[in-house]
């Protein structure tokens, strides 16, 4: 059975945000994003993919479709295909996000 | 911005497992499954969809591809397309799962 304990798969770097693969298929991608204080994923968009973020740890500022919100653990947000989105850790603590993309990027 | 606080969207019923929609698109479905003690989703399969379960609360027995494992909060498991899968709450406490399916079932 393909299962993982997410907390065991976290990896941080002082260089940049780390994307740690969780599950990968031809239908979706599941990753953990690990952000040290000050790190970010710049605003970008995907023409074909929806992306869902779930905050697992810490608080992060999400920019989606031009709106910004500070989200906390247990909160989930969707960036639908074509909508500009990004996230940054403006806090003094680490941030961990669970991120689903579907369909899988080519 | 489309965000939700997952804990505010839980709904239990003594009748059966509750599936509470979180996000829905033509690319994926995100739901919370809420199981009272003794409740289950029987083993079944989808020929086209991958399904990922993340345990948010409680401990549940997952049956995937004929194997059984008791998974706890922070653990995630994937049932790939065509693989029989189900979950049951054999415990004395409530179980909450976050469930992603992709692509969206027709």
Backbone of each chain as ProteinMPNN parsed JSONL, in Angstrom:
{"seq_chain_A": "XXXXXXXXXXXXXXXXXXXXXXXXXXXXXXXXXXXXXXXXXXXXXXXXXXXXXXXXXXXXXXXXXXXXXXXXXXXXXXXXXXXXXXXXXXXXXXXXXXXXXXXXXX", "coords_chain_A": {"N_chain_A": [[0.854, -1.196, 0.0], [0.558, 2.174, -0.866], [1.459, 4.458, 1.2], [2.174, 7.415, 3.123], [3.794, 9.148, 5.8], [3.313, 12.364, 6.281], [4.776, 14.254, 7.778], [7.262, 13.154, 7.971], [8.448, 13.597, 5.602], [9.269, 16.11, 5.116], [11.317, 18.792, 3.953], [13.591, 21.336, 4.23], [15.214, 24.26, 2.898], [17.727, 26.734, 3.049], [18.13, 28.041, 0.75], [15.92, 28.13, -1.092], [12.31, 27.761, -1.455], [11.195, 24.449, -0.901], [9.977, 21.789, -2.829], [8.495, 18.877, -2.12], [7.975, 15.749, -3.365], [4.993, 13.823, -3.001], [2.867, 12.04, -3.954], [2.632, 10.886, -7.298], [1.137, 10.794, -10.407], [-0.301, 10.017, -13.63], [-2.517, 11.521, -13.493], [-2.647, 13.353, -11.392], [-0.682, 15.524, -9.275], [0.859, 15.418, -6.132], [2.279, 17.296, -3.667], [4.48, 18.366, -0.995], [5.018, 21.643, 0.023], [7.66, 23.403, 1.379], [8.462, 26.097, 3.271], [10.828, 28.317, 4.372], [11.032, 31.139, 6.649], [10.399, 34.136, 4.881], [10.572, 32.999, 2.367], [9.089, 32.218, -0.886], [6.622, 31.342, -3.357], [6.512, 32.623, -6.433], [3.987, 34.661, -8.02], [2.115, 33.05, -10.487], [0.654, 31.309, -13.31], [-1.333, 28.513, -14.477], [-2.449, 27.231, -17.467], [-3.99, 24.98, -17.799], [-4.216, 23.524, -15.427], [-5.817, 22.945, -12.273], [-5.089, 24.026, -8.967], [-4.826, 23.08, -5.605], [-4.219, 24.262, -2.376], [-3.408, 23.198, 0.89], [-3.025, 24.311, 4.118], [-0.692, 23.049, 6.274], [1.064, 23.625, 8.328], [2.05, 26.532, 10.115], [1.638, 29.972, 8.966], [0.606, 31.479, 5.979], [0.765, 33.872, 3.311], [-1.487, 34.027, 0.78], [-1.788, 34.717, -2.64], [-4.224, 35.072, -4.887], [-5.726, 35.362, -7.914], [-5.387, 38.076, -7.681], [-6.28, 38.797, -5.184], [-5.357, 38.905, -1.713], [-4.753, 36.809, 1.094], [-4.216, 35.851, 4.471], [-3.602, 32.679, 5.448], [-4.234, 29.887, 7.642], [-3.302, 26.848, 9.494], [-5.25, 24.031, 8.51], [-6.792, 25.313, 6.717], [-7.934, 25.553, 3.365], [-7.404, 26.311, -0.083], [-8.3, 27.165, -3.431], [-6.809, 27.513, -6.616], [-7.95, 28.077, -9.606], [-7.661, 26.842, -13.007], [-5.803, 29.008, -15.06], [-5.937, 31.176, -13.359], [-4.026, 33.614, -11.778], [-1.634, 32.849, -9.241], [0.046, 32.615, -6.081], [2.292, 32.219, -3.259], [3.497, 33.267, -0.084], [5.788, 33.289, 2.637], [5.596, 35.308, 5.088], [6.067, 35.25, 7.703], [7.669, 34.553, 10.923], [8.119, 31.932, 11.21], [8.402, 28.481, 10.102], [6.651, 27.265, 7.2], [4.417, 24.811, 6.038], [2.884, 23.329, 3.303], [0.328, 21.376, 1.781], [-0.022, 20.386, -1.499], [-2.034, 20.052, -4.29], [-2.121, 19.289, -7.685], [-4.056, 19.107, -10.616], [-5.081, 18.399, -13.946], [-2.069, 16.312, -14.165], [0.814, 18.247, -14.778], [2.247, 18.515, -18.063]], "CA_chain_A": [[0.0, 0.0, 0.0], [1.386, 3.389, -0.988], [1.095, 5.521, 2.13], [3.304, 8.175, 3.662], [3.56, 10.045, 6.934], [3.761, 13.609, 5.658], [5.763, 14.967, 8.6], [8.587, 12.54, 7.773], [8.93, 13.889, 4.25], [9.535, 17.536, 4.952], [12.716, 19.141, 3.702], [13.728, 22.784, 4.088], [16.513, 24.744, 2.451], [17.87, 28.19, 3.18], [18.242, 28.565, -0.614], [14.61, 28.436, -1.667], [11.198, 26.87, -1.173], [11.389, 23.068, -1.327], [8.8, 21.008, -3.213], [8.79, 17.473, -1.825], [6.926, 14.924, -3.966], [4.288, 12.864, -2.15], [2.379, 11.065, -4.925], [2.73, 11.363, -8.669], [0.514, 9.89, -11.366], [-0.618, 10.75, -14.847], [-3.771, 12.241, -13.257], [-2.461, 14.44, -10.431], [0.572, 15.629, -8.528], [0.684, 15.827, -4.739], [3.579, 17.698, -3.126], [4.541, 19.28, 0.146], [5.876, 22.81, -0.16], [8.264, 23.753, 2.667], [8.957, 27.471, 3.137], [11.441, 29.022, 5.489], [10.609, 32.544, 6.698], [10.861, 34.973, 3.773], [10.524, 32.31, 1.066], [7.827, 32.401, -1.603], [6.417, 30.902, -4.744], [6.044, 33.845, -7.096], [2.68, 34.55, -8.677], [2.189, 32.473, -11.838], [-0.608, 30.619, -13.578], [-1.32, 27.323, -15.337], [-3.654, 27.354, -18.296], [-4.777, 23.73, -17.813], [-4.278, 22.835, -14.129], [-6.28, 23.494, -11.005], [-4.186, 23.751, -7.837], [-5.375, 23.28, -4.264], [-3.262, 24.308, -1.272], [-3.891, 23.014, 2.262], [-1.989, 24.715, 5.073], [-0.454, 22.032, 7.305], [1.812, 24.211, 9.456], [2.419, 27.92, 9.93], [0.672, 30.867, 8.326], [1.175, 31.975, 4.729], [-0.05, 34.82, 2.554], [-1.806, 33.544, -0.557], [-2.255, 35.683, -3.628], [-4.957, 34.322, -5.899], [-6.602, 36.233, -8.693], [-5.211, 39.468, -7.264], [-6.635, 38.959, -3.758], [-4.412, 38.328, -0.757], [-5.31, 36.382, 2.381], [-3.335, 35.092, 5.357], [-4.309, 31.444, 5.804], [-3.656, 29.175, 8.779], [-3.48, 25.4, 9.399], [-6.63, 23.562, 8.38], [-7.481, 26.078, 5.676], [-7.631, 25.119, 2.003], [-7.748, 27.335, -1.075], [-8.135, 26.661, -4.789], [-6.492, 28.406, -7.742], [-8.441, 27.364, -10.794], [-6.85, 27.003, -14.209], [-5.765, 30.344, -15.643], [-5.966, 32.222, -12.334], [-2.691, 33.842, -11.204], [-1.58, 32.467, -7.83], [1.353, 32.491, -5.464], [2.219, 32.142, -1.8], [4.757, 33.666, 0.548], [5.888, 33.149, 4.082], [6.021, 36.581, 5.683], [6.104, 35.069, 9.157], [8.97, 34.197, 11.504], [8.122, 30.476, 11.399], [8.303, 27.666, 8.91], [5.327, 26.98, 6.639], [4.301, 23.593, 5.235], [1.634, 23.268, 2.549], [0.068, 20.22, 0.924], [-0.427, 20.997, -2.757], [-2.53, 19.116, -5.307], [-2.358, 19.811, -9.032], [-4.723, 18.169, -11.527], [-4.34, 17.167, -14.222], [-0.624, 16.418, -14.023], [1.447, 19.054, -15.845], [2.944, 17.674, -19.062]], "C_chain_A": [[0.884, 1.238, 0.0], [0.899, 4.458, -0.015], [2.345, 6.177, 2.685], [2.852, 8.936, 4.901], [4.17, 11.384, 6.522], [4.876, 14.287, 6.458], [7.173, 14.409, 8.416], [9.218, 12.933, 6.439], [9.233, 15.372, 4.042], [11.022, 17.787, 4.766], [12.78, 20.643, 3.46], [15.118, 23.116, 3.576], [16.556, 26.249, 2.628], [17.927, 28.853, 1.8], [16.913, 29.022, -1.175], [13.564, 27.444, -1.169], [11.499, 25.469, -1.691], [10.041, 22.421, -1.66], [9.164, 19.536, -3.035], [7.664, 16.608, -2.39], [6.308, 13.952, -2.952], [3.758, 11.721, -3.022], [2.384, 11.704, -6.304], [2.019, 10.327, -9.54], [0.273, 10.671, -12.644], [-1.872, 11.607, -14.661], [-3.627, 13.427, -12.314], [-1.06, 14.399, -9.86], [0.238, 16.068, -7.117], [2.076, 16.091, -4.175], [3.393, 18.352, -1.769], [5.469, 20.429, -0.235], [6.349, 23.236, 1.227], [8.959, 25.103, 2.533], [9.568, 27.956, 4.439], [10.889, 30.46, 5.512], [11.217, 33.33, 5.535], [10.794, 34.309, 2.419], [9.131, 32.394, 0.452], [7.813, 31.585, -2.883], [5.801, 32.11, -5.442], [4.703, 33.591, -7.794], [2.882, 34.084, -10.122], [0.828, 31.86, -12.129], [-0.368, 29.438, -14.504], [-2.594, 27.376, -16.165], [-4.562, 26.141, -18.162], [-5.016, 23.124, -16.432], [-5.012, 23.645, -13.073], [-5.256, 23.134, -9.939], [-4.925, 24.033, -6.534], [-4.231, 23.269, -3.27], [-4.003, 24.031, 0.042], [-2.757, 23.403, 3.195], [-1.883, 23.648, 6.163], [0.199, 22.634, 8.542], [2.146, 25.656, 9.134], [1.328, 28.722, 9.242], [1.33, 31.492, 7.106], [0.199, 32.928, 4.052], [-0.239, 34.282, 1.142], [-2.289, 34.701, -1.408], [-2.93, 34.878, -4.733], [-5.921, 35.259, -6.613], [-6.535, 37.68, -8.246], [-5.616, 39.753, -5.835], [-5.554, 38.345, -2.886], [-5.112, 37.989, 0.544], [-4.228, 35.639, 3.159], [-4.102, 33.856, 5.823], [-3.497, 30.632, 6.813], [-3.908, 27.672, 8.642], [-4.956, 24.983, 9.389], [-7.427, 24.331, 7.354], [-6.987, 25.614, 4.303], [-8.122, 26.177, 1.033], [-7.494, 26.752, -2.457], [-7.772, 27.803, -5.735], [-6.891, 27.65, -9.002], [-7.582, 27.7, -12.019], [-6.944, 28.433, -14.744], [-5.72, 31.479, -14.637], [-4.571, 32.391, -11.738], [-2.679, 33.551, -9.706], [-0.133, 32.371, -7.363], [1.183, 32.471, -3.962], [3.554, 32.585, -1.231], [4.657, 33.547, 2.067], [6.485, 34.424, 4.653], [6.24, 36.458, 7.182], [7.527, 34.743, 9.625], [9.116, 32.69, 11.67], [8.052, 29.749, 10.066], [6.847, 27.46, 8.505], [5.417, 25.669, 5.854], [2.91, 23.547, 4.615], [1.545, 21.914, 1.856], [-0.566, 20.772, -0.351], [-0.827, 19.913, -3.757], [-2.667, 19.851, -6.624], [-3.038, 18.722, -9.864], [-5.216, 18.944, -12.738], [-2.83, 17.387, -14.029], [-0.068, 17.313, -15.128], [2.238, 18.145, -16.795], [4.447, 17.716, -18.83]], "O_chain_A": [[1.838, 1.334, 0.772], [0.035, 5.267, -0.354], [3.423, 5.584, 2.714], [1.689, 9.316, 5.031], [5.39, 11.519, 6.427], [5.814, 14.832, 5.876], [8.159, 15.1, 8.672], [10.384, 12.633, 6.183], [9.43, 15.821, 2.913], [11.868, 17.097, 5.336], [12.095, 21.16, 2.578], [16.072, 22.368, 3.786], [15.572, 26.95, 2.394], [17.79, 30.071, 1.686], [16.78, 30.141, -1.669], [13.887, 26.431, -0.549], [12.005, 25.316, -2.803], [9.091, 22.496, -0.88], [10.043, 19.02, -3.725], [6.521, 16.718, -1.946], [7.016, 13.34, -2.152], [4.155, 10.569, -2.848], [2.169, 12.907, -6.451], [2.273, 9.128, -9.422], [0.606, 11.853, -12.729], [-2.253, 12.343, -15.571], [-4.381, 14.396, -12.409], [-0.354, 13.394, -9.944], [-0.566, 16.979, -6.917], [2.943, 15.217, -4.202], [2.309, 18.829, -1.432], [6.566, 20.212, -0.749], [5.541, 23.411, 2.139], [9.924, 25.242, 1.781], [8.904, 28.0, 5.475], [10.347, 30.936, 4.514], [12.406, 33.201, 5.243], [10.946, 34.987, 1.402], [8.136, 32.608, 1.145], [8.854, 31.196, -3.412], [4.712, 32.561, -5.087], [4.349, 32.455, -8.109], [3.691, 34.634, -10.87], [-0.059, 31.891, -11.276], [0.638, 29.363, -15.21], [-3.688, 27.546, -15.626], [-5.769, 26.244, -18.383], [-5.915, 22.3, -16.27], [-4.857, 24.863, -12.982], [-4.632, 22.074, -9.994], [-5.56, 25.075, -6.373], [-3.375, 22.385, -3.305], [-5.088, 24.563, 0.276], [-1.648, 22.882, 3.076], [-2.846, 23.376, 6.88], [-0.075, 22.213, 9.666], [2.492, 25.971, 7.995], [0.238, 28.216, 8.973], [2.461, 31.973, 7.175], [-1.018, 32.81, 4.197], [0.727, 34.104, 0.4], [-3.077, 35.541, -0.974], [-2.281, 34.098, -5.429], [-6.803, 35.863, -6.003], [-7.498, 38.43, -8.404], [-5.332, 40.832, -5.315], [-4.909, 37.373, -3.279], [-5.942, 38.75, 1.043], [-3.43, 34.897, 2.586], [-5.121, 33.968, 6.505], [-2.267, 30.678, 6.841], [-4.658, 27.26, 7.757], [-5.78, 25.502, 10.142], [-8.604, 24.045, 7.134], [-5.807, 25.327, 4.106], [-9.12, 26.854, 1.283], [-6.585, 25.942, -2.638], [-8.335, 28.895, -5.672], [-6.229, 26.692, -9.4], [-6.878, 28.709, -12.048], [-8.035, 28.991, -14.863], [-5.489, 32.628, -15.014], [-3.989, 31.425, -11.245], [-3.593, 33.95, -8.984], [0.777, 32.087, -8.141], [0.085, 32.676, -3.444], [4.608, 32.32, -1.808], [3.592, 33.688, 2.667], [7.703, 34.599, 4.697], [6.561, 37.439, 7.853], [8.458, 34.669, 8.823], [10.118, 32.218, 12.206], [7.69, 30.327, 9.041], [5.94, 27.477, 9.338], [6.367, 25.447, 5.104], [1.899, 23.703, 5.3], [2.551, 21.369, 1.402], [-1.531, 21.535, -0.291], [-0.065, 18.987, -4.032], [-3.267, 20.925, -6.677], [-2.641, 17.557, -9.819], [-5.726, 20.053, -12.578], [-2.382, 18.503, -13.765], [-0.438, 17.158, -16.292], [2.817, 17.142, -16.378], [5.202, 17.077, -19.563]]}, "seq_chain_B": "XXXXXXXXXXXXXXXXXXXXXXXXXXXXXXXXXXXXXXXXXXXXXXXXXXXXXXXXXXXXXXXXXXXXXXXXXXXXXXXXXXXXXXXXXXXXXXXXXXXXXXXXXX", "coords_chain_B": {"N_chain_B": [[-11.513, 35.215, -3.142], [-11.352, 31.713, -3.105], [-11.519, 30.094, -0.343], [-11.522, 27.791, 2.414], [-12.219, 26.883, 5.8], [-11.485, 23.891, 6.941], [-12.374, 22.531, 9.253], [-14.741, 23.741, 9.87], [-16.529, 22.736, 8.144], [-17.374, 20.223, 8.624], [-19.546, 17.384, 8.855], [-21.546, 15.131, 10.448], [-23.376, 12.029, 10.473], [-25.624, 9.773, 12.005], [-26.641, 7.933, 10.375], [-25.067, 7.283, 8.077], [-21.738, 7.379, 6.557], [-20.618, 10.665, 5.872], [-20.153, 12.68, 3.033], [-18.633, 15.612, 2.472], [-18.635, 18.266, 0.362], [-15.763, 20.097, -0.688], [-14.072, 21.479, -2.656], [-14.88, 21.703, -6.099], [-14.371, 20.915, -9.422], [-13.976, 20.755, -13.01], [-11.762, 19.263, -13.141], [-10.944, 18.034, -10.783], [-12.105, 16.566, -7.67], [-12.655, 17.568, -4.362], [-13.223, 16.466, -1.184], [-14.489, 16.228, 2.2], [-14.585, 13.365, 4.153], [-16.633, 12.143, 6.622], [-16.734, 10.075, 9.314], [-18.59, 8.322, 11.613], [-18.003, 6.208, 14.521], [-17.783, 2.84, 13.498], [-18.736, 3.269, 10.941], [-18.316, 3.095, 7.323], [-16.718, 3.193, 4.088], [-17.452, 1.142, 1.586], [-15.423, -1.326, -0.086], [-14.439, -0.529, -3.343], [-13.941, 0.353, -6.817], [-12.493, 2.645, -9.223], [-12.358, 3.048, -12.617], [-11.093, 5.08, -13.961], [-10.222, 7.102, -12.248], [-7.793, 8.427, -9.968], [-7.462, 8.279, -6.428], [-6.766, 10.093, -3.516], [-6.341, 9.839, -0.06], [-6.202, 11.746, 2.892], [-5.583, 11.545, 6.273], [-7.22, 13.429, 8.604], [-8.287, 13.502, 11.158], [-8.586, 11.214, 13.848], [-8.389, 7.576, 13.578], [-8.216, 5.279, 10.94], [-9.052, 2.279, 9.167], [-7.642, 1.374, 6.229], [-8.32, -0.217, 3.179], [-6.653, -1.255, 0.487], [-6.078, -2.4, -2.651], [-6.216, -4.954, -1.635], [-4.605, -5.016, 0.599], [-4.464, -4.144, 4.092], [-4.301, -1.364, 6.285], [-3.862, 0.496, 9.279], [-4.296, 3.824, 9.541], [-3.169, 7.062, 10.623], [-3.64, 10.522, 11.797], [-2.174, 12.897, 9.576], [-1.192, 11.121, 7.811], [-1.079, 9.965, 4.461], [-2.569, 8.337, 1.647], [-2.636, 6.595, -1.465], [-4.989, 5.476, -3.862], [-4.747, 4.092, -6.793], [-6.078, 4.398, -10.158], [-8.37, 1.86, -10.916], [-7.652, 0.212, -8.83], [-8.923, -1.643, -6.164], [-10.489, -0.155, -3.339], [-11.179, 0.979, -0.014], [-12.506, 2.192, 3.147], [-12.687, 2.067, 6.681], [-14.091, 2.86, 9.859], [-13.107, 1.554, 12.6], [-12.78, 2.336, 15.116], [-13.392, 3.922, 18.366], [-13.829, 6.551, 18.066], [-14.582, 9.598, 16.22], [-13.811, 9.91, 12.711], [-12.104, 11.881, 10.352], [-11.506, 12.521, 6.996], [-9.596, 13.898, 4.328], [-10.264, 13.969, 0.948], [-9.177, 13.48, -2.297], [-10.108, 13.323, -5.633], [-9.137, 12.64, -8.948], [-9.179, 12.392, -12.485], [-12.186, 14.483, -12.342], [-15.061, 12.56, -11.568], [-17.356, 11.498, -14.107]], "CA_chain_B": [[-10.671, 34.026, -3.066], [-12.127, 30.55, -2.653], [-10.86, 29.303, 0.69], [-12.414, 27.249, 3.442], [-11.634, 26.306, 7.016], [-12.053, 22.546, 6.834], [-13.055, 22.103, 10.485], [-16.086, 24.338, 9.912], [-17.38, 22.128, 7.121], [-17.621, 18.81, 8.923], [-20.946, 17.047, 9.134], [-21.662, 13.698, 10.745], [-24.732, 11.496, 10.562], [-25.677, 8.408, 12.551], [-27.133, 7.064, 9.295], [-23.975, 6.784, 7.229], [-20.615, 8.265, 6.247], [-20.995, 11.886, 5.161], [-19.181, 13.291, 2.126], [-18.894, 17.049, 2.463], [-17.842, 18.869, -0.715], [-14.872, 21.226, -0.373], [-13.941, 22.15, -3.952], [-15.364, 20.896, -7.219], [-14.094, 21.517, -10.723], [-14.001, 19.705, -14.035], [-10.47, 18.575, -13.095], [-10.803, 17.246, -9.553], [-13.076, 16.724, -6.589], [-12.075, 17.54, -3.022], [-14.296, 16.286, -0.207], [-14.191, 15.658, 3.51], [-15.401, 12.215, 4.548], [-16.813, 12.172, 8.078], [-17.195, 8.733, 9.704], [-18.82, 7.974, 13.019], [-17.533, 4.858, 14.805], [-18.517, 1.756, 12.84], [-19.102, 3.58, 9.553], [-17.314, 2.687, 6.332], [-16.944, 3.244, 2.649], [-17.154, -0.235, 1.159], [-14.385, -1.454, -1.109], [-14.927, -0.331, -4.71], [-12.838, 0.898, -7.614], [-12.812, 3.569, -10.311], [-11.466, 2.671, -13.711], [-10.404, 6.244, -14.54], [-9.806, 8.108, -11.263], [-6.946, 8.208, -8.796], [-8.006, 8.885, -5.205], [-5.842, 10.235, -2.392], [-6.931, 10.116, 1.248], [-5.353, 12.274, 3.963], [-6.279, 11.459, 7.561], [-7.185, 14.688, 9.35], [-8.651, 13.267, 12.557], [-8.938, 9.835, 14.154], [-7.619, 6.5, 12.945], [-9.109, 4.498, 10.087], [-8.455, 1.131, 8.487], [-7.746, 1.474, 4.774], [-8.13, -1.431, 2.387], [-6.274, -0.817, -0.859], [-5.438, -3.483, -3.398], [-6.206, -6.165, -0.838], [-3.853, -4.813, 1.847], [-5.123, -3.301, 5.096], [-3.418, -0.627, 7.191], [-4.481, 1.486, 10.157], [-3.572, 5.088, 9.322], [-3.421, 8.078, 11.643], [-3.557, 11.887, 11.269], [-0.923, 13.257, 8.918], [-0.799, 10.087, 6.857], [-1.786, 10.04, 3.182], [-2.482, 7.085, 0.904], [-3.215, 6.731, -2.793], [-5.596, 4.336, -4.558], [-4.665, 4.452, -8.208], [-7.205, 3.964, -10.988], [-8.536, 0.432, -11.086], [-7.291, -0.531, -7.619], [-10.02, -1.657, -5.196], [-10.136, 0.592, -2.125], [-12.257, 1.312, 0.901], [-12.01, 2.651, 4.446], [-13.688, 1.891, 7.735], [-13.761, 3.38, 11.178], [-13.294, 0.507, 13.606], [-12.409, 2.901, 16.417], [-14.476, 4.47, 19.19], [-13.853, 7.995, 17.862], [-14.87, 10.06, 14.864], [-12.724, 9.991, 11.736], [-12.283, 12.839, 9.253], [-10.537, 12.332, 5.912], [-9.649, 14.769, 3.159], [-10.221, 13.03, -0.167], [-9.029, 14.093, -3.622], [-10.247, 12.457, -6.812], [-8.824, 13.271, -10.227], [-10.016, 13.54, -12.852], [-13.52, 14.475, -11.771], [-15.925, 11.529, -12.148], [-18.342, 12.057, -15.045]], "C_chain_B": [[-11.469, 32.869, -2.47], [-11.344, 29.764, -1.608], [-11.871, 28.876, 1.734], [-11.58, 26.832, 4.65], [-12.28, 24.937, 7.168], [-12.854, 22.149, 8.076], [-14.473, 22.656, 10.579], [-17.051, 23.632, 8.978], [-17.675, 20.661, 7.418], [-19.084, 18.583, 9.251], [-21.009, 15.535, 9.323], [-23.139, 13.313, 10.761], [-24.671, 10.096, 11.14], [-26.114, 7.42, 11.48], [-25.999, 6.43, 8.495], [-22.863, 7.816, 7.118], [-21.114, 9.486, 5.483], [-19.838, 12.356, 4.285], [-19.535, 14.763, 2.006], [-18.024, 17.696, 1.388], [-16.992, 20.041, -0.22], [-14.677, 22.069, -1.63], [-14.328, 21.169, -5.048], [-14.976, 21.642, -8.493], [-14.212, 20.426, -11.765], [-12.713, 18.88, -14.002], [-10.287, 17.677, -11.876], [-11.975, 17.504, -8.619], [-12.328, 16.659, -5.272], [-13.228, 17.493, -2.028], [-13.697, 16.005, 1.161], [-15.144, 14.492, 3.74], [-15.432, 12.198, 6.078], [-17.466, 10.865, 8.519], [-17.372, 8.626, 11.209], [-18.227, 6.577, 13.252], [-18.413, 3.817, 14.115], [-18.873, 2.023, 11.394], [-17.949, 3.285, 8.59], [-17.715, 3.135, 4.931], [-16.51, 1.874, 2.135], [-16.092, -0.227, 0.049], [-15.016, -1.376, -2.495], [-13.734, 0.14, -5.54], [-13.387, 1.808, -8.703], [-11.84, 3.255, -11.44], [-10.603, 3.846, -14.169], [-9.777, 7.186, -13.512], [-8.76, 7.57, -10.293], [-7.629, 8.873, -7.598], [-6.915, 8.929, -4.153], [-6.647, 10.556, -1.142], [-5.858, 10.698, 2.162], [-6.15, 12.191, 5.257], [-6.099, 12.777, 8.31], [-7.429, 14.465, 10.831], [-9.011, 11.8, 12.742], [-8.061, 8.837, 13.409], [-8.572, 5.606, 12.185], [-8.332, 3.364, 9.432], [-8.723, 1.274, 6.99], [-7.493, 0.113, 4.158], [-7.851, -0.979, 0.959], [-5.518, -1.947, -1.539], [-5.307, -4.759, -2.589], [-5.393, -6.08, 0.446], [-4.658, -3.94, 2.8], [-4.088, -2.654, 5.99], [-4.254, 0.343, 8.019], [-3.672, 2.774, 10.041], [-4.082, 6.171, 10.273], [-3.291, 9.482, 11.041], [-2.171, 12.224, 10.722], [-0.428, 12.209, 7.947], [-1.688, 10.193, 5.617], [-1.558, 8.746, 2.425], [-3.15, 7.283, -0.447], [-3.795, 5.392, -3.26], [-5.626, 4.724, -6.027], [-5.83, 3.85, -8.99], [-7.21, 2.447, -11.124], [-8.229, -0.404, -9.858], [-8.441, -0.484, -6.614], [-9.596, -0.984, -3.89], [-11.383, 0.872, -1.302], [-11.65, 1.717, 2.226], [-13.113, 2.43, 5.475], [-13.156, 2.404, 9.065], [-14.103, 2.324, 12.215], [-13.06, 1.045, 15.017], [-13.641, 3.402, 17.174], [-14.634, 5.97, 18.985], [-14.196, 8.345, 16.42], [-13.61, 10.085, 14.013], [-13.083, 11.049, 10.694], [-11.139, 12.656, 8.259], [-10.705, 13.44, 4.884], [-9.392, 13.876, 1.947], [-10.169, 13.797, -1.489], [-9.264, 13.028, -4.681], [-9.91, 13.243, -8.045], [-8.673, 12.187, -11.286], [-11.391, 13.442, -12.184], [-14.322, 13.335, -12.404], [-16.985, 12.184, -13.041], [-19.718, 12.144, -14.39]], "O_chain_B": [[-12.166, 33.025, -1.468], [-10.584, 28.861, -1.957], [-12.917, 29.498, 1.918], [-10.406, 26.481, 4.533], [-13.465, 24.827, 7.482], [-13.896, 21.504, 7.962], [-15.311, 22.1, 11.289], [-18.254, 23.893, 9.01], [-18.173, 19.94, 6.554], [-19.765, 19.432, 9.826], [-20.58, 14.767, 8.462], [-24.019, 14.134, 11.021], [-23.774, 9.319, 10.809], [-25.976, 6.209, 11.654], [-25.971, 5.22, 8.266], [-23.017, 8.968, 7.526], [-21.927, 9.367, 4.565], [-18.693, 12.425, 4.732], [-20.601, 15.118, 1.504], [-16.798, 17.674, 1.495], [-17.453, 20.868, 0.567], [-15.069, 23.236, -1.667], [-14.124, 19.961, -4.927], [-15.221, 22.841, -8.625], [-14.52, 19.282, -11.431], [-12.581, 17.909, -14.747], [-9.563, 16.683, -11.929], [-12.713, 18.481, -8.741], [-11.468, 15.8, -5.081], [-14.098, 18.364, -2.026], [-12.542, 15.594, 1.272], [-16.353, 14.615, 3.546], [-14.392, 12.234, 6.736], [-18.604, 10.575, 8.15], [-16.429, 8.814, 11.978], [-17.978, 5.844, 12.296], [-19.64, 3.909, 14.148], [-19.272, 1.104, 10.679], [-16.783, 3.233, 8.98], [-18.88, 3.412, 4.644], [-15.341, 1.501, 2.241], [-15.909, 0.769, -0.65], [-15.995, -2.063, -2.785], [-12.636, 0.304, -5.01], [-14.565, 1.755, -9.057], [-10.629, 3.205, -11.226], [-9.512, 3.645, -14.703], [-8.902, 7.981, -13.854], [-8.825, 6.421, -9.856], [-8.29, 9.901, -7.741], [-6.222, 7.939, -3.92], [-7.519, 11.425, -1.154], [-4.734, 10.198, 2.201], [-7.265, 12.706, 5.336], [-4.978, 13.188, 8.61], [-6.848, 15.155, 11.67], [-9.668, 11.209, 11.885], [-7.121, 9.209, 12.707], [-9.614, 5.211, 12.709], [-7.132, 3.468, 9.179], [-9.871, 1.293, 6.546], [-6.581, -0.613, 4.556], [-8.712, -0.391, 0.305], [-4.467, -2.389, -1.074], [-4.398, -5.556, -2.82], [-5.477, -6.97, 1.292], [-5.441, -3.095, 2.366], [-3.122, -3.292, 6.408], [-5.22, 0.931, 7.532], [-2.496, 2.807, 10.402], [-5.248, 6.19, 10.666], [-2.875, 9.618, 9.89], [-1.146, 11.887, 11.315], [0.624, 12.372, 7.329], [-2.883, 10.472, 5.712], [-0.5, 8.127, 2.536], [-4.111, 8.042, -0.568], [-3.191, 4.334, -3.084], [-6.418, 5.566, -6.451], [-6.481, 2.91, -8.534], [-6.183, 1.832, -11.41], [-8.512, -1.602, -9.838], [-8.892, 0.602, -6.249], [-8.492, -1.208, -3.394], [-12.489, 0.984, -1.829], [-10.44, 1.607, 2.425], [-14.3, 2.584, 5.187], [-11.957, 2.381, 9.343], [-15.248, 2.215, 12.653], [-13.134, 0.298, 15.992], [-14.769, 3.317, 16.689], [-15.464, 6.603, 19.638], [-14.112, 7.507, 15.522], [-12.499, 10.255, 14.516], [-14.216, 11.106, 10.216], [-9.966, 12.638, 8.633], [-11.823, 13.87, 4.602], [-8.422, 13.119, 1.921], [-11.012, 14.652, -1.758], [-8.675, 11.949, -4.622], [-10.338, 14.388, -8.191], [-8.084, 11.144, -11.002], [-11.711, 12.441, -11.543], [-14.283, 13.15, -13.621], [-17.449, 13.289, -12.759], [-20.675, 12.589, -15.022]]}, "name": "protein", "num_of_chains": 2, "seq": "XXXXXXXXXXXXXXXXXXXXXXXXXXXXXXXXXXXXXXXXXXXXXXXXXXXXXXXXXXXXXXXXXXXXXXXXXXXXXXXXXXXXXXXXXXXXXXXXXXXXXXXXXXXXXXXXXXXXXXXXXXXXXXXXXXXXXXXXXXXXXXXXXXXXXXXXXXXXXXXXXXXXXXXXXXXXXXXXXXXXXXXXXXXXXXXXXXXXXXXXXXXXXXXXXXXX"}
